[in-house]
């Protein structure tokens, strides 16, 4: 099957004419849906964003959750089940769904709920599809900022702000930590990991340090606005959409030991030039057993 060289702005970009295998088409079809429903779920969250009457509950791990989280995930799940009823689904807020196909959707309807409930626009909706545990595609949507970045294996990473033309996303090419912008999600998570010194060392080494965290921090890295993102604690739904976006933008997503995986509950996103310097810090703090 042949695909068109370029689709309309706001749709998923395809570069060049290429022959698609059955597997390629399966991924492309899922990427189309992932982009569409990430936008839709993000739009739903805006109905509750900065709403003083929104009730916030505490989950078993004491993290916050709201009606917006659950409704956005339900929207995502219903669309997936309608179009790909045989696919599995795992999400942060609702029970897992086991399917018969090799594909598994991994969802985080509001990544950065603490930002969301504080009225801060740096939260995202994350949608990923994996096969055999390996993410094939990912979407990061920041609805309050009208920003979107997405990628599928071998298709590059693509960024859109508002109604502007879709453009290729690339990580920055800085060579020295002393010139780099380092972002992370939450400072006390380093202490929770018994790695507070890791944060201190990275902060001292870098030019700029900010907590522009959660999925939005990884979007900043993928689009070259930040140089490295380091998280000491992550869930699979935090990481799955991130890895293909960073990789297709020319960067690397690894655990703290340099392994390219989303399964180890931690993450580093940066370019090839900076990774060794970052790992020189993080490798000193192996994950507690």
Secondary structure by P-SEA (a helix, b strand, c coil): ccccccccccccccccbbbbcaaaaaaaaaaaaaaaaaaaaaaaaaaccccccbbbbbccccccccaaaaaaaaaaaaaaaaccccbbbbcccbbbbbbcccbbbbbbccccaaaaaaccccbbbbbbccccccccbbbbbbccccccccccccccbbbbcccccbbbbbcccccccccbbbbbcccccccccccaaaaaaaaaacccccccccaaaaaaaaaccccccccccccccccaaaaaaaaaacccccccccccccccccccccccccaaaaaaccccccccc
